[in-house]
């Protein structure tokens, strides 16, 4: 066939070779807003380097290869010895290694460490999301280990290291390690107090042997795990937290039998597993019987990462949709210039910017570390986790539709984003768990509500629709009738009011106006692209374009 019969026109060029960080106005402005001024130069440089790497052809290829070649379980070696190893494509190791080298497991000991790490996690997750699981778990293990100063002194330098070393060896022989987590069991699911894994004390203080199973164990190739198990006690078992190393100090493999890897909807590059413990050596973390309290800070940190990860997916989907609309023409005009498409893109941009602004505010609160900010996080994290992760799937699906049939094929990358999009809503507690956690905090920790209301109150008087939404929220909070059945509605409203307050204070007027009109004022339909036509939609879409 002659080449002249197949001239390709009216196709968007590949979106490659761009700066994921510097091209995102909401992100860069948010980092500069919260960051200590003396750090700005160094942090801008490190995030720009990471952003350029994330937008490179190489990183895009790594992401595709890691998902096209998912991990494989090897239970035994050629001689029949049990080894329980997971093999990954080299692209996975390159993604994970780049994340560790960029400091994405190092937040707890650096000035403004959570903010810079959240921004980096947001940027690098847009290259590929699956490898974010071990990055998140390793980062989040630090506060749990700090309940035992001796364990923290031993393990924290390895967890926060910027050196990635693959392969199973004694942790003391590695410059950097990864952590996973095992909480969920078949019979209990989110009800971890129903766990049956048993811990038997050894003669040495703090040492135990575990027997039982974990229905979901994250990142099974990791060097260590935080797990929950029951310590038998007179009349009642005591749920406790334990550190389980994969390799013991003498170089022998700990008993860690991987039964199978989960065949998941998405997240294909990452290994999630079922594991059995049968005389598995473990070290107690924290006090006996206080396992949930010990591990709860790890759970809170991973919940924030669910917010960051969902925000990253939304931003990447939006970026692809805007890029396509800039370069694709139909009916005599570019898609981005057509009023209805502009409405859709602006609506998606509002969702993305609201999620980005919220996740940066939460990260900055971690860095502040004051009693007021800790109280704020107690409500804001589960509310944000509930809402942002739930908005991810419809946002990604609508962005895919902006590409039409091109978005439905694998080469576009949008199907991978769509398969990934429900994950963060399920991990670390599904929607009902988050909503009930908010109720628990409201009932037991009045200072948390005070801190939350003070935060949203900072924007009072700036927008009448936000003021009305705050008033309605206070009315709902005062009504205890049927509160559990209304929990999702209440938490949704809390998240939207918080996002509205942040956008009114920090976003351009046209963005805040559109958010308040639609999400708070009710001038909105039931699908994206139903914003009031009188809004400055063009300015919102222009802000969503890759800057530079």
C-alpha positions in Angstrom: 0.0 0.0 0.0 1.4 3.4 -1.0 2.3 5.6 1.9 0.2 8.4 0.5 -3.0 6.5 1.3 -2.3 6.5 5.0 -1.2 9.9 6.0 -2.0 10.3 9.7 -3.5 13.7 10.7 -5.5 15.2 13.5 -3.9 13.0 16.2 -2.5 14.4 19.4 1.3 13.9 19.7 2.6 11.8 22.5 2.7 13.6 25.8 6.3 13.0 26.7 9.3 14.9 27.8 7.5 17.3 30.1 7.9 18.4 33.8 5.2 16.8 35.8 6.0 19.1 38.8 6.7 22.4 37.1 3.8 22.0 34.7 1.2 21.8 37.5 0.3 25.2 38.8 -1.9 24.0 41.7 0.9 21.8 42.9 3.8 24.3 42.6 1.8 27.1 44.2 0.7 24.8 47.0 4.3 23.7 47.8 5.5 27.3 47.8 2.6 28.3 50.0 3.4 25.8 52.8 7.2 25.4 52.5 9.7 27.2 54.7 11.1 30.0 52.4 14.7 29.0 53.1 14.0 25.5 51.7 12.3 26.7 48.5 15.4 26.7 46.2 16.5 23.2 47.1 13.1 21.7 47.2 12.1 23.3 43.8 15.2 21.8 42.3 14.6 18.3 43.7 11.0 18.2 42.7 11.8 19.6 39.2 14.3 16.8 38.7 11.7 14.3 39.8 9.0 15.9 37.6 11.2 15.8 34.5 12.0 12.1 35.2 8.3 11.3 35.7 7.4 12.9 32.4 10.2 11.3 30.5 9.9 8.6 27.8 12.0 6.3 30.0 9.7 6.5 33.0 6.6 5.9 30.8 8.3 2.8 29.3 9.1 1.5 32.8 5.5 1.9 33.9 4.2 0.1 30.8 6.7 -2.8 31.2 6.1 -3.2 34.9 2.4 -3.6 34.3 2.7 -5.8 31.2 5.0 -8.1 33.1 3.5 -8.6 36.6 5.3 -10.2 39.5 5.6 -13.9 39.7 5.7 -16.1 42.8 8.5 -18.7 43.3 7.6 -20.8 46.3 10.5 -23.3 45.9 14.0 -23.4 44.4 15.1 -26.2 41.9 16.0 -28.5 44.8 12.6 -28.3 46.5 13.6 -25.8 49.2 11.0 -23.3 50.2 12.2 -19.8 49.3 8.9 -17.8 48.9 10.4 -15.1 46.6 8.6 -12.7 44.3 10.2 -12.0 40.9 9.7 -8.5 39.3 10.5 -7.2 35.9 13.6 -4.9 35.9 11.3 -1.9 35.2 9.7 -2.3 38.6 13.1 -2.2 40.3 14.0 1.0 38.4 10.7 2.7 39.4 11.1 1.7 43.0 14.7 2.5 43.1 14.1 6.0 41.7 11.4 6.6 44.3 13.7 5.6 47.2 16.6 7.6 45.8 14.3 10.6 45.6 13.6 10.4 49.3 10.0 9.2 49.0 10.4 7.1 52.1 12.2 9.9 54.0 9.7 12.3 55.6 9.9 12.0 59.4 13.3 13.5 60.1 13.6 16.3 57.5 12.3 19.9 57.8 9.0 20.1 56.0 9.6 16.5 55.1 6.0 15.5 54.8 5.2 18.3 52.4 8.1 17.7 50.1 7.6 13.9 50.3 3.9 14.3 49.5 4.6 16.4 46.5 7.3 14.0 45.3 4.9 11.0 45.8 2.2 12.8 43.9 4.7 13.5 41.0 6.3 10.1 40.8 3.0 8.2 41.1 2.0 9.7 37.8 4.7 7.7 36.1 3.3 4.4 37.6 1.1 3.9 40.6 1.7 0.2 41.6 5.1 0.5 43.1 3.8 3.2 45.4 2.6 0.5 47.8 6.0 -0.5 49.3 7.1 3.2 49.2 4.0 4.1 51.3 4.3 1.2 53.7 8.0 1.9 54.3 7.4 5.5 55.0 4.4 4.8 57.2 6.2 2.2 59.4 8.3 4.8 61.1 5.8 6.2 63.6 4.8 2.7 64.7 8.4 1.7 65.3 9.0 4.8 67.3 6.8 3.4 70.1 9.9 1.3 70.8 13.0 3.5 70.9 15.3 0.6 70.6 13.6 -0.7 67.5 13.4 2.7 66.0 17.1 3.3 66.5 17.8 0.0 64.7 15.3 0.3 61.8 14.5 3.9 61.1 17.8 4.8 59.4 17.3 1.8 57.0 13.6 2.8 56.3 14.4 6.4 55.6 17.6 5.6 53.6 17.9 6.9 50.0 19.5 3.7 48.9 17.5 0.9 47.3 18.9 -2.6 47.7 16.8 -5.4 46.2 17.1 -9.0 47.3 16.6 -10.8 50.6 19.4 -10.5 53.1 19.7 -9.8 56.8 18.5 -6.2 57.3 21.7 -5.3 59.1 23.6 -6.0 55.9 21.6 -3.6 53.8 21.9 0.2 53.5 18.1 0.5 52.9 15.1 -1.7 53.5 11.4 -1.9 52.6 8.5 -2.6 54.8 5.0 -4.2 54.3 2.0 -4.7 56.5 -0.2 -7.6 57.4 -3.5 -6.9 59.2 -6.4 -8.4 57.3 -7.5 -12.0 57.8 -10.1 -14.1 56.1 -12.7 -14.2 58.8 -12.4 -10.5 59.9 -11.5 -8.2 57.0 -11.6 -4.7 58.4 -12.6 -6.0 61.8 -9.0 -6.7 62.9 -10.0 -7.5 66.4 -11.4 -10.8 65.0 -7.9 -11.8 64.0 -6.9 -15.4 65.0 -3.2 -15.3 64.3 -1.6 -16.3 67.6 1.6 -15.1 69.2 3.4 -17.3 71.7 6.0 -15.7 73.9 9.6 -17.0 74.0 12.0 -16.8 76.9 13.8 -13.7 75.5 11.9 -10.5 76.4 9.8 -9.2 73.5 10.3 -12.3 71.3 7.4 -14.4 70.0 6.5 -17.1 67.5 3.5 -16.4 65.3 1.0 -19.0 63.9 -1.7 -18.0 61.5 -2.5 -16.4 58.2 -2.9 -13.0 56.6 -5.5 -12.8 53.8 -3.9 -9.6 52.5 -0.2 -8.9 53.0 1.2 -6.0 51.2 4.6 -6.0 49.4 5.7 -9.5 50.2 9.2 -9.0 48.9 9.9 -6.5 51.6 12.5 -6.9 54.4 10.2 -6.5 57.3 6.5 -6.4 58.1 4.3 -4.9 60.8 1.5 -7.5 61.6 -1.2 -7.9 64.2 -1.6 -11.1 66.3 -3.3 -12.2 69.4 -1.3 -12.9 72.6 -3.2 -15.4 74.7 -4.1 -14.1 78.1 -6.3 -15.1 81.0 -9.9 -14.9 79.8 -9.2 -12.8 76.7 -6.6 -12.6 73.9 -4.7 -9.3 73.6 -4.3 -8.0 70.0 -0.7 -6.8 69.7 1.7 -5.4 67.0 4.8 -7.3 65.9 7.7 -6.8 63.6 8.4 -9.8 61.3 11.7 -9.8 59.5 11.9 -11.8 56.3 15.5 -12.8 57.0 16.8 -13.4 60.6 20.1 -12.0 61.8 21.9 -15.3 61.3 21.0 -15.3 57.6 18.3 -17.9 57.8 14.9 -17.3 56.2 12.1 -16.6 58.6 9.0 -18.7 58.2 7.0 -16.6 55.7 5.0 -18.9 53.4 3.5 -17.0 50.5 0.5 -19.0 49.4 -0.4 -17.0 46.3 -0.3 -13.6 44.8 -3.7 -11.8 44.4 -5.0 -11.5 40.8 -6.3 -7.9 41.1 -8.4 -5.6 39.0 -5.5 -3.2 38.6 -2.3 -2.5 40.4 -0.8 -5.2 38.3 2.8 -4.3 38.8 2.6 -4.7 42.5 2.5 -7.9 44.5 -0.2 -8.4 47.1 -0.3 -11.8 48.8 -1.7 -14.3 51.2 0.8 -15.6 53.7 1.0 -18.2 56.4 3.0 -18.0 59.6 4.0 -21.3 61.3 6.5 -20.7 64.1 7.5 -17.3 62.6 9.8 -15.3 64.7 8.6 -11.8 65.6 9.4 -8.9 67.9 6.8 -7.1 69.9 6.3 -3.5 68.9 4.7 -1.3 71.7 2.8 -2.9 74.5 0.9 -6.2 74.6 -2.8 -5.7 74.0 -2.3 -2.3 72.3 -1.7 -3.4 68.8 -4.3 -1.2 67.1 -3.1 1.9 69.0 0.5 1.0 68.0 -0.2 0.5 64.3 -2.8 3.3 64.0 -0.2 6.0 63.1 1.0 3.8 60.3 -2.6 3.4 59.1 -3.1 7.2 59.2 0.0 7.8 57.2 -1.0 5.3 54.5 -4.5 6.8 54.4 -2.9 10.1 53.5 -1.0 8.4 50.8 -4.3 7.0 49.5 -5.4 10.7 49.2 -2.2 11.6 47.5 -2.3 8.6 45.1 -5.8 9.3 44.1 -5.0 13.0 43.5 -2.1 11.9 41.4 -4.3 9.7 39.2 -6.8 12.4 38.8 -4.1 14.9 37.8 -2.6 12.5 35.3 -5.9 11.7 33.7 -6.8 15.4 33.5 -3.4 16.2 31.9 -4.0 13.5 29.3 -7.5 14.8 28.5 -6.4 18.5 28.2 -3.4 17.5 26.0 -5.7 15.5 23.7 -8.3 18.3 23.5 -5.6 20.9 22.7 -4.4 18.9 19.6 -7.6 17.2 18.4 -10.1 19.0 16.1 -13.7 18.2 15.4 -16.4 20.0 13.5 -14.0 22.8 12.5 -12.5 23.7 15.8 -10.1 22.3 18.4 -11.9 20.3 21.1 -10.5 22.6 23.8 -12.1 25.6 22.2 -15.6 24.0 22.0 -17.9 25.1 24.8 -19.2 21.7 25.9 -15.8 20.1 26.0 -14.4 23.1 27.9 -17.2 22.6 30.5 -16.1 19.0 30.9 -12.4 19.8 31.2 -13.1 22.7 33.6 -15.2 20.4 35.8 -12.4 17.8 35.9 -9.9 20.5 36.7 -11.9 21.6 39.7 -12.0 18.0 41.1 -8.2 17.7 40.5 -7.2 21.0 42.0 -9.4 20.5 45.1 -7.8 17.1 45.7 -4.3 18.5 45.2 -4.8 21.5 47.5 -6.3 19.3 50.2 -3.5 16.7 50.2 -0.9 19.4 50.5 -2.7 21.0 53.4 -2.8 17.7 55.2 0.9 17.0 54.6 1.8 20.5 55.9 -0.2 19.7 59.1 1.9 16.7 59.7 5.0 18.9 59.4 3.6 21.4 61.9 3.1 18.8 64.5 1.3 21.0 66.9 -1.6 19.8 69.1 -4.0 21.9 67.0 -2.8 20.4 63.7 -2.9 16.8 65.1 -6.4 17.4 66.2 -7.3 18.7 62.7 -5.7 15.7 61.1 -7.8 13.3 63.2 -10.9 14.3 61.3 -9.5 15.7 58.1 -7.5 12.6 57.1 -10.4 10.0 57.2 -12.8 12.6 55.7 -10.3 13.3 52.8 -9.6 9.7 52.4 -13.3 8.9 52.1 -14.1 11.7 49.6 -11.0 12.1 47.4 -10.6 8.4 46.8 -14.3 8.1 45.8 -14.0 11.0 43.4 -11.1 9.3 41.6 -12.9 6.7 39.5 -15.6 9.0 38.0 -12.9 11.6 37.3 -10.6 9.2 35.5 -13.5 7.6 33.6 -14.7 11.0 32.3 -11.1 11.9 31.3 -10.9 8.7 29.4 -14.1 9.6 27.6 -12.5 12.9 26.5 -10.2 10.9 24.3 -13.0 8.8 22.9 -12.0 5.5 21.4 -8.4 6.5 21.6 -8.8 6.5 25.4 -10.3 3.1 25.5 -7.2 1.4 24.0 -4.3 0.3 26.2 -1.7 2.4 24.4 -3.2 5.6 25.7 -2.5 4.7 29.3 -6.0 5.7 30.4 -7.2 2.1 30.9 -4.4 1.4 33.4 -5.4 4.6 35.3 -9.0 3.5 35.3 -8.2 0.0 36.6 -6.1 1.6 39.3 -8.6 4.2 40.3 -10.9 2.2 42.8 -7.9 0.9 44.7 -7.3 3.7 47.2 -10.9 3.8 48.2 -10.5 0.2 49.4 -7.0 0.1 50.8 -6.6 1.1 54.5 -10.3 1.0 55.2 -13.1 1.3 52.7 -15.7 4.1 52.6 -17.8 2.8 55.5 -14.7 2.4 57.7 -13.6 6.0 57.1 -17.1 7.4 57.7 -17.4 5.5 61.0 -13.9 6.6 62.0 -15.0 10.2 61.6 -18.0 9.5 63.8 -15.8 7.9 66.4 -13.5 11.0 66.5 -16.5 13.3 66.7 -17.8 11.4 69.7 -14.6 10.9 71.6 -12.3 13.8 70.6 -14.2 17.1 70.7 -10.9 19.0 70.1 -10.8 17.4 66.7 -14.1 19.0 65.7 -13.0 22.4 67.1 -9.7 22.2 65.1 -11.7 21.3 61.9 -14.2 24.1 62.3 -11.5 26.6 63.0 -9.7 25.6 59.7 -12.8 25.9 57.5 -13.8 29.1 59.4 -10.7 30.8 58.1 -12.6 31.4 54.9 -15.9 32.6 56.4 -17.3 35.6 54.8 -15.4 35.2 51.6 -18.2 33.3 49.7 -21.9 33.2 50.6 -22.2 29.6 49.3 -19.4 28.4 51.5 -20.9 30.2 54.5 -24.2 28.5 53.9 -22.5 25.1 53.5 -20.7 25.6 56.9 -24.1 26.5 58.5 -25.7 23.4 57.1 -22.8 21.3 58.3 -23.2 22.6 61.8 -26.9 21.8 61.7 -26.1 18.2 60.6 -23.4 17.8 63.3 -26.0 18.9 66.0 -28.5 16.2 64.9 -27.6 12.8 66.3 -30.7 11.0 65.1 -29.7 8.2 62.7 -26.2 9.5 62.7 -24.6 6.2 61.7 -26.8 5.8 58.6 -26.1 9.4 57.7 -22.4 9.1 58.2 -21.4 9.0 54.5 -23.5 12.1 53.8 -22.0 13.9 56.7 -18.4 13.1 55.9 -18.9 14.0 52.2 -20.1 17.4 53.3 -17.2 17.9 55.7 -14.7 17.1 52.9 -16.4 19.4 50.4 -16.6 22.3 53.0 -12.9 21.8 53.7 -12.0 21.8 50.0 -14.1 24.9 49.5 -12.5 26.7 52.3 -9.0 25.9 51.0 -9.9 27.0 47.4 -11.5 30.2 48.5 -8.4 31.1 50.4 -5.7 29.9 48.0 -7.0 29.3 44.4 -7.7 31.9 41.7 -11.1 33.5 42.0 -12.6 31.7 39.0 -11.6 28.3 40.4 -13.0 29.0 43.8 -16.2 30.5 42.3 -16.9 27.5 40.2 -16.2 25.1 43.0 -18.5 26.9 45.4 -21.2 27.3 42.8 -21.2 23.6 41.9 -20.1 21.5 44.8 -21.5 23.8 47.6 -24.2 25.8 45.9 -25.9 23.0 44.1 -25.7 24.6 40.6 -24.5 21.4 39.1 -25.8 18.3 37.3 -25.2 14.6 38.0 -22.3 14.3 35.6 -19.1 16.2 34.8 -19.6 19.0 32.3 -22.6 20.5 33.9 -21.1 23.6 35.4 -23.0 26.9 35.0 -22.2 28.3 31.6 -21.7 31.8 33.0 -18.5 30.8 34.9 -15.1 31.6 33.5 -14.5 28.1 32.2 -11.7 29.1 29.8 -9.6 30.4 32.7 -10.1 27.2 34.7 -9.0 25.0 31.7 -6.0 27.2 30.9 -4.8 26.8 34.5 -5.1 23.0 34.1 -2.8 23.0 31.0 0.8 22.0 31.5 2.6 25.2 32.4 5.8 26.3 30.7 
